[in-house]
Structure formats: C-alpha cells, structure tokens
Amino acid sequence: MNPFRDPMKPLTISFAALTFLFALFLFFPSGCARNPVTRHYEVTLMSSKEEARLGEEQDKAVTKLYGKYENKGLQEYLQSIGSKLVSVAHTRPFTYHFNVIDSGEINAFALPGGYIYVTRGILAQCNSEAELAGVVGHEIAHVTARHHAQQQVQAMGLQIGSLIATVFLGEVGFYLQQYIDLLFQGVYQSFGRSKELQADEIGQEYAFKAGWDPRDTGQFLKTLNRIEHGRDRTVFHGFFASHPETVERIEKAEIRSRDMIQGREPGKRGRKEFLRLLNEMPYGNRPELGEFENNLYQNAESGVSIRFPDHWENFSSEGTVVSKRPDESYFMQLITAKPKDESSSESDHRSHDRGDGQRPTPKPKDDTSLESLTSREDYFIKLREMADRFESQSGWRRSSEEQMVIHDIPTFTANYQLQSSLGRFYSTTAHFMIIKKNLLILMAFAPVDKKDLADYYFKQVFDSVRFMSE
C-alpha cells in the first residue's frame, strides 16, 4: 500500500499497471500459484523446477565457501532427522539434501529446492536431538512454504548480480564473487517477520508430528536469547533472523508446545545419543579462518587484526571475511591469499618440461616476488601490479587511486564505481596490502546515495588494521 495515498480516494488501476500484470502472467507461467502450506494464491516468479535448479547451483557455492564437515556418522544422522521431518511435511516436490558444514558460526539456513544446512557451531549449541529437529524443521518450513520463491519478487529491485570475476588471487576470487551473489539473491537475508514466525510454527509442528518433544524448540530459543545478549551476533539469516525478536518467538513456541502435548505424549528428546555424536566434534572456527571476539577479527596465519563496527554481522570462510550492517545496505570484505609466484607446485615444473626427457628447466625467477621487496617503493610497485591484475580480470575501471602507509603497512587504494544490472550505482574502495607475505584486499561496498555515511564506518575499519604482533 502506498503510504502517501489518500485513503478516502477510490483506488484505480492504470492501463500501464494492467498491462504489466498481464505481461507478468504471460511471461511467468509460475506467476501465481497456491501455497501448499497456507493454501492461498501467491505471486511467485519461480516454478518448483526453477527452485531446484537454483538450489543446485547455489549449493555448489555454499559447499565451496564453507566446506562440508567430514564426519560420515554425523552427516548420516542429520540426514535421518531431516528425512523424518520431510515425511510429515505439507509437500515434497524436491529431493531434500541435509548437510553439516564446517563452520564454527552459529547458523542454519535453507536454499531453494530443498538444500538445508546446519553448521558445527549451531550443533554445539543444541542440547538434544529434539532441539536440532526444531532448527531443521524451521528451515524445511521455509522451503515447503515457498518463501524463496516469494522473496524473488521482493528481491528483484535489490539484486546486483555477480560483480566480480575470478581474479588473480585464484580460488579466493571465487569466494568474493559467490558471497556477493548469495548475499543479494537473498540466501543470507531474513525472510521478514511474518515468514520467520510462520517457519517457527510450521517447523515446531513438523518436529512434533515426527515424534520429538515440541518443548525443546522453546528451550533452544532460550539458548539463542542468551547468546544474543551475551555477545554480538555473528550470524546471518537462518534460525537467527533479527526479526521477530527472540523473546516473542520463545513465548509463541511455549504456547504452541502446551497446546500440542495437551493430553498426549510429548515425544522424545534424544539427548544422550545426540551428545554422544557431538563428543569429538571440534568447537569454533578452524585456526586458518581466524577468530572474532565481538567485532575484533584476528588471524595469526595471515598476521592481520581488524576491528569492524559494533553490531555489524560477521562471517568468515576460507580466504574471506565479511562484515555487514544488519540492514545489508553496505558491507566490507577482506580476501587473503598467498601470491601465485610464492608457490612451487609440481604443475609449475611440468609446465616448464622441455619435452625431450631431460631435466626440466627451472621456472624463471619473478623479480617482483615478495622475497625481493626491500623498500617501501618496491611494495608500492608490487601493490600497483596487484591492482592492475585485479582490474584486468574483473573488468573494473579505476576512478582514482592513492598510496599511503597506515601503521607501517604500505597500502595502495583504488576507487571504483560499479553499476548493477538494474542501474543502481555502488561506490567501491579496494585497499591492497601485503602482510606476512600474504596478499590482502580490504574492500568496501556502498550504494552511492549512502556513501557519505558508509565512509565514516569504512574509515574506522581501515584505520584499525594492524599487524598481529602489535
């Protein structure tokens, strides 16, 4: 509803609007469908087949970003819980896939087409099988209620698509590209207050129908509430959406559980078996991913320490760290990699084989390798080369540049203006640095109309960069 429309004036629909609606249903045959959960007709832009295809594509990105937790017993255990929940679901148009991903972040989320993920971090916070069933049920509910398909309509004006090609950092470029794709396609976004409450209700119902104690859903939400009040949240969308407030979710879950078990057996909790399976599971992030303590990120391997703004949401994965405002209006990303010329793999030697059976000629020494950097000027030359190489493969065009030294770290800063496929302009700054023989790019993204406010936060973060030895 237009908040500026006169409520007393009759509502009229223009010819242009009618034409748009006709085109919507003409070109999008899945444009209006009955929701299998609510039984209401709702506008969507994705059919079930399209959801499955999109989910399969995004699953590859998520697996690449996080990595699956290599524990066959735990993976099979999660699959069995998920299968029981799916068996009582309203509809089963997809083949569901359940995966434990190798991250210490406390999170769970669903992709279109029945791809459900829980992290090691969220498993460590569950105290029973019934609590985990409530978490997984919540994510299944997002799929059965077709929240992803509905969100495509809302997200059409927000997507910026793929901004970045795979860059000279090799695999690390993939992480940056895929994170941006997933962020703006709604994977990490909240579905909104009403849909989160709906997923709570449906997920708790699935858990109870499948044989688990529904009271444990409320117990887990109480654990979540303690976590939220004990430290800054470092999670994205999933069971931990910022709306509605957790206290409200607890109250509603407790009321529902009392109604469900009234005059019935409450169902099982499965605490002993669940805790036994988690006994040897590592806690927290892998060392190479670094650690967040509230908003302070430190990584001993890359040698970098950065303080992000208070109350921003943080995410770390292989080679990448992201910090974003809760409203997702702007964010920062740090990508890290060893330079290609620092590695000496067998493939390097094979590529220089003379082909006559004789010993391969040694690979020519790169005079611009990090080993040869002795002066500040050498560093700036190398950093400029990094920026040039980045731009040649990403297609970005530098609008301005600056060389500076921040806390004894030579830094080459390049500014860009990017345009989304929908025409919105984004101001982007990339700070190229070298710390402990690691190549680092600290990037800042903000819509042009929010640049002034965003720069205030971006400058604070950039000024906080330190060597770990400090």
C-alpha positions in Angstrom: 0.0 0.0 0.0 1.2 3.5 -0.9 1.7 5.3 2.4 1.1 8.6 0.7 -2.2 7.7 -1.0 -5.4 9.4 0.2 -7.4 6.6 1.9 -10.7 8.3 1.0 -9.9 8.4 -2.7 -11.1 5.4 -4.7 -8.3 3.1 -5.8 -7.8 2.9 -9.6 -5.5 0.8 -11.6 -3.9 2.4 -14.6 -3.8 0.8 -18.1 0.0 0.5 -17.7 -0.4 -1.4 -14.5 -2.9 -3.8 -16.0 -0.5 -4.3 -18.9 2.3 -5.1 -16.5 0.2 -7.6 -14.7 -0.9 -9.3 -18.0 2.8 -9.5 -19.0 3.7 -11.0 -15.6 1.3 -13.9 -16.1 2.0 -14.2 -19.8 5.8 -14.5 -19.4 6.0 -16.1 -16.0 3.6 -19.1 -16.0 4.6 -19.7 -12.4 3.5 -16.2 -11.5 0.5 -17.2 -9.4 0.3 -20.5 -7.5 -1.4 -21.9 -4.5 0.9 -22.1 -1.5 0.9 -25.7 -0.2 1.1 -24.5 3.4 -1.3 -21.5 3.6 -3.5 -22.7 0.7 -3.6 -19.1 -0.5 -2.7 -18.0 -4.0 0.5 -16.1 -4.1 2.6 -14.4 -6.8 6.0 -16.1 -7.4 8.5 -15.9 -10.3 9.9 -19.4 -9.9 8.4 -22.8 -10.5 9.4 -25.8 -8.4 11.8 -26.9 -11.2 13.4 -23.5 -11.3 13.8 -23.5 -7.5 15.5 -26.9 -7.7 17.9 -25.7 -10.4 18.7 -22.5 -8.5 19.3 -24.5 -5.3 21.6 -26.9 -7.0 23.7 -24.0 -8.4 23.9 -22.2 -5.0 24.7 -25.5 -3.2 28.0 -25.6 -5.1 28.8 -22.1 -3.9 27.9 -22.8 -0.3 30.0 -26.0 -0.3 32.9 -24.1 -1.7 32.6 -21.3 0.8 32.2 -23.4 3.9 33.2 -27.0 3.1 31.3 -30.0 4.4 32.2 -31.3 7.8 34.0 -34.6 7.2 32.2 -36.9 9.6 30.1 -39.5 7.9 28.3 -40.6 11.1 27.1 -37.1 11.9 26.1 -36.3 8.2 24.0 -39.5 8.1 22.5 -38.6 11.5 21.4 -35.2 10.2 20.0 -36.8 7.0 17.9 -39.2 9.1 16.5 -36.4 11.2 15.7 -34.4 8.1 14.1 -37.3 6.3 11.7 -37.9 9.3 10.7 -34.3 9.2 10.2 -34.2 5.5 7.9 -37.3 5.8 5.4 -35.2 7.7 5.8 -32.0 5.6 2.9 -30.5 3.7 4.5 -31.1 0.3 7.6 -32.9 -1.0 8.3 -31.5 -4.5 12.1 -31.8 -4.1 14.7 -34.3 -3.1 15.9 -32.8 0.2 19.6 -32.6 1.0 20.9 -32.0 4.6 24.5 -31.1 5.3 26.6 -30.2 8.3 29.0 -27.5 7.1 32.4 -27.0 8.6 32.0 -23.6 10.3 32.0 -22.5 13.9 29.5 -19.8 13.2 26.1 -20.4 14.9 23.8 -20.7 11.9 21.4 -22.7 9.9 19.8 -21.8 6.6 18.0 -23.2 3.5 18.4 -22.8 -0.2 15.7 -23.1 -2.8 14.9 -26.6 -3.9 15.4 -28.4 -0.5 19.0 -27.8 0.4 19.3 -27.4 4.2 22.5 -26.6 6.1 23.5 -26.5 9.7 26.9 -25.5 11.0 29.1 -27.2 13.6 28.5 -24.0 15.6 24.8 -24.5 15.8 25.1 -28.2 16.7 27.3 -27.3 19.6 24.5 -25.0 21.0 21.8 -27.7 20.8 21.3 -29.8 23.9 19.1 -32.6 22.4 18.0 -34.2 19.2 14.6 -32.6 19.6 16.2 -29.1 19.7 18.1 -29.9 16.4 14.8 -31.2 14.9 13.2 -27.8 15.7 16.0 -26.0 13.9 15.9 -28.2 10.9 12.1 -28.1 10.8 12.2 -24.3 10.7 14.4 -24.4 7.6 12.3 -27.1 5.9 9.3 -24.8 6.6 10.9 -22.1 4.5 11.1 -24.5 1.6 7.6 -26.0 1.9 6.0 -22.6 2.3 8.0 -21.4 -0.8 9.5 -18.4 0.9 12.4 -18.4 -1.5 10.1 -18.2 -4.5 8.1 -15.3 -2.9 11.3 -13.5 -2.0 12.4 -13.4 -5.6 9.6 -10.9 -6.2 10.7 -8.7 -3.4 14.4 -9.0 -4.3 14.1 -8.1 -7.9 15.0 -4.5 -7.1 17.8 -5.4 -4.8 19.9 -7.9 -6.7 23.2 -6.6 -8.1 24.2 -10.0 -9.5 27.7 -11.1 -10.0 30.0 -8.1 -9.5 33.4 -9.8 -9.6 35.0 -12.3 -11.9 37.5 -14.8 -10.6 40.6 -12.6 -10.0 44.3 -13.1 -10.0 44.1 -14.5 -6.4 42.9 -17.7 -8.0 40.4 -19.6 -5.8 39.9 -16.7 -3.4 38.3 -14.7 -6.2 35.6 -17.3 -6.3 34.7 -16.7 -2.7 34.2 -13.0 -3.2 32.1 -13.5 -6.3 30.0 -16.2 -4.8 29.4 -14.4 -1.5 28.1 -11.3 -3.3 25.9 -13.5 -5.5 24.4 -15.3 -2.5 24.0 -12.1 -0.4 22.0 -10.3 -2.9 20.0 -13.3 -4.0 18.6 -13.5 -0.5 20.4 -16.5 0.8 21.6 -14.7 3.8 18.8 -12.3 4.1 15.9 -12.5 6.6 12.6 -13.5 5.1 10.9 -10.9 7.2 9.0 -11.1 10.5 5.8 -12.8 9.3 7.6 -15.6 7.4 10.0 -16.2 10.2 7.1 -16.7 12.7 5.4 -18.9 10.1 8.5 -21.0 9.8 8.8 -21.3 13.6 5.2 -22.6 13.8 5.4 -25.0 10.9 8.9 -26.3 12.0 7.7 -27.0 15.5 4.6 -28.8 14.1 6.8 -30.9 11.9 9.1 -31.8 14.8 6.1 -32.9 17.0 4.4 -34.9 14.2 7.7 -36.7 13.5 7.9 -37.8 17.2 10.0 -35.1 19.0 9.2 -33.1 22.1 8.0 -29.7 20.9 9.0 -28.0 24.1 12.7 -28.3 23.1 12.1 -25.8 20.3 11.4 -23.2 23.0 14.4 -24.4 25.0 16.7 -23.8 22.1 15.3 -20.3 21.5 16.1 -19.6 25.1 19.7 -20.6 24.4 19.7 -18.4 21.4 18.4 -15.5 23.5 21.3 -15.9 26.0 23.8 -16.0 23.1 22.4 -12.8 21.6 22.6 -11.0 24.9 26.0 -12.3 25.8 27.9 -11.2 22.7 27.4 -9.5 19.4 25.7 -11.7 16.9 27.9 -13.0 14.1 25.3 -14.8 12.1 23.3 -14.2 9.0 19.8 -15.3 8.0 18.6 -18.6 9.2 17.2 -19.7 12.6 18.8 -16.4 13.8 16.9 -13.8 11.8 16.9 -10.4 13.6 13.1 -10.1 13.2 11.0 -11.0 15.1 12.7 -10.7 18.5 13.7 -13.9 20.1 11.6 -13.3 23.2 8.5 -13.2 21.1 9.5 -16.4 19.4 10.0 -18.1 22.8 6.6 -17.1 24.0 4.8 -18.3 20.9 6.8 -21.6 20.9 5.9 -22.3 24.5 2.2 -21.6 24.0 2.2 -23.9 20.9 4.0 -26.7 22.7 1.5 -26.7 25.6 -1.4 -26.9 23.1 0.3 -29.7 21.2 1.0 -32.0 24.1 -2.2 -31.4 25.9 -3.5 -34.9 26.8 -0.8 -36.6 24.6 2.7 -38.0 24.9 5.2 -35.1 24.5 7.6 -37.1 22.3 11.3 -37.9 22.6 14.2 -35.6 23.4 17.1 -37.9 22.3 19.6 -36.1 24.5 22.1 -39.0 25.2 22.6 -40.2 21.6 22.8 -36.6 20.4 25.5 -35.6 22.8 27.5 -38.8 22.2 27.7 -38.0 18.5 28.9 -34.5 19.2 31.6 -35.7 21.7 34.5 -35.5 19.3 33.3 -32.6 17.2 35.7 -29.6 17.2 34.3 -26.3 18.6 34.8 -22.9 17.0 36.3 -21.9 13.6 39.4 -23.6 12.1 42.6 -21.7 13.1 43.2 -20.6 9.5 39.9 -18.8 9.4 40.8 -16.6 12.3 38.6 -15.7 15.2 36.1 -13.0 16.0 35.9 -11.6 19.5 32.8 -9.5 19.3 33.8 -7.1 16.5 37.6 -7.7 16.6 38.9 -10.1 13.9 42.3 -11.6 14.3 44.1 -14.2 12.2 47.5 -15.3 13.3 48.2 -17.1 10.0 47.7 -14.1 7.8 49.1 -11.8 10.5 46.2 -9.3 10.4 44.0 -7.7 13.0 40.9 -5.7 12.1 38.2 -4.1 14.2 34.8 -3.9 12.5 31.9 -1.7 13.6 29.9 -2.6 16.7 26.8 -4.6 16.0 27.7 -5.4 12.4 27.2 -9.1 11.4 30.4 -11.0 10.6 31.1 -14.1 8.5 34.4 -15.9 7.9 35.3 -18.6 5.5 38.3 -19.9 3.5 40.2 -16.9 2.3 37.4 -14.4 3.1 35.9 -12.3 5.9 32.7 -10.3 5.5 31.2 -7.7 7.9 27.9 -6.0 7.0 25.4 -3.7 8.5 22.3 -5.6 9.8 20.2 -3.8 7.2 22.5 -5.0 4.5 22.9 -1.5 3.0 26.7 -1.7 2.8 29.4 -4.1 3.8 33.1 -4.8 3.8 35.1 -7.8 2.7 38.7 -9.0 3.3 40.2 -11.5 1.0 43.6 -13.1 1.6 45.8 -15.4 -0.4 49.4 -16.4 -0.9 50.7 -14.9 -4.1 50.9 -17.3 -7.0 54.6 -16.6 -7.5 55.3 -17.8 -4.0 54.2 -21.4 -4.6 56.2 -24.1 -6.4 53.9 -27.0 -7.3 54.6 -30.0 -9.5 52.4 -28.4 -12.1 54.8 -25.5 -12.3 57.6 -27.8 -13.1 55.6 -29.8 -15.6 54.7 -26.6 -17.4 58.4 -26.0 -18.0 59.3 -29.5 -19.1 61.4 -29.4 -22.3 59.6 -32.4 -23.6 62.8 -34.3 -24.5 63.0 -36.4 -21.3 65.8 -34.2 -19.9 65.5 -32.4 -16.6 63.0 -29.5 -16.9 64.4 -26.0 -17.0 63.9 -24.1 -13.7 61.0 -21.7 -13.7 62.3 -18.2 -14.2 62.5 -16.2 -11.0 59.9 -13.4 -10.8 61.9 -10.3 -10.0 58.7 -8.8 -8.4 58.2 -11.7 -6.0 57.6 -10.8 -2.4 61.1 -12.1 -1.4 62.6 -9.3 -3.5 60.7 -6.5 -1.8 63.1 -4.5 0.3 62.0 -0.8 0.2 58.7 0.9 0.6 58.8 1.9 -3.1 59.2 -1.8 -4.0 56.0 -2.6 -2.1 54.0 0.2 -3.8 55.2 -1.1 -7.2 54.0 -4.6 -6.3 50.7 -3.4 -4.9 50.0 -1.4 -8.1 50.7 -4.6 -10.1 48.2 -6.4 -7.9 45.5 -3.7 -8.6 46.3 -3.7 -12.3 45.9 -7.5 -12.5 42.8 -7.4 -10.4 41.2 -4.9 -12.8 42.3 -6.7 -16.0 40.4 -9.8 -14.9 37.4 -8.2 -13.1 36.7 -5.5 -15.7 36.6 -2.8 -13.1 37.9 0.7 -14.1 39.8 2.7 -11.5 38.4 6.2 -11.0 41.1 7.4 -8.6 44.0 6.0 -6.6 46.2 6.8 -3.6 49.4 5.5 -2.0 49.7 5.6 1.8 51.3 4.0 4.8 48.9 3.0 7.6 50.6 1.7 10.8 53.7 0.8 8.9 51.7 -1.1 6.2 52.2 0.2 2.7 48.8 0.4 1.1 47.6 1.1 -2.5 44.0 2.3 -2.5 41.8 2.3 -5.7 38.3 3.6 -6.0 35.6 2.3 -8.4 32.0 3.0 -9.3 30.0 -0.1 -10.2 26.6 -0.3 -11.8 24.2 -3.1 -11.1 22.2 -4.8 -13.8 19.2 -2.7 -12.5 21.1 0.6 -12.9 22.0 1.3 -9.3 25.5 2.7 -8.7 27.8 1.4 -6.0 30.8 3.2 -4.6 33.6 0.6 -4.0 37.0 1.1 -2.5 39.8 -1.5 -2.5 42.8 -1.3 -0.2 45.7 -3.6 -1.5 48.2 -4.6 1.2 50.9 -7.2 1.9 51.2 -8.6 5.4 53.5 -11.6 6.3 53.8 -12.5 2.6 50.1 -12.6 2.2 48.2 -10.6 -0.4 45.2 -8.8 1.2 42.4 -6.8 -0.3 40.1 -4.9 2.1 37.1 -3.9 0.1 34.2 -1.6 1.0 30.8 -1.6 -0.9 28.1 1.0 -0.5 25.3 2.5 -2.7 26.3 5.9 -4.0 23.5 7.6 -2.1 24.8 6.1 1.2 28.5 6.8 0.5 29.0 9.6 3.0 27.6 7.7 5.9 29.3 4.5 4.9 32.7 6.2 4.6 32.5 7.1 8.2 32.4 3.4 9.2 34.8 2.3 6.4 37.5 4.7 7.5 37.2 3.4 11.1 37.8 -0.1 9.9 40.7 0.8 7.7 42.4 2.7 10.4 42.1 -0.3 12.7 44.2 -2.6 10.5 47.2 -3.8 12.5 50.0 -6.5 12.3 49.1 -9.2 14.8 52.5 -8.6 16.6 51.3 -5.2 17.7 
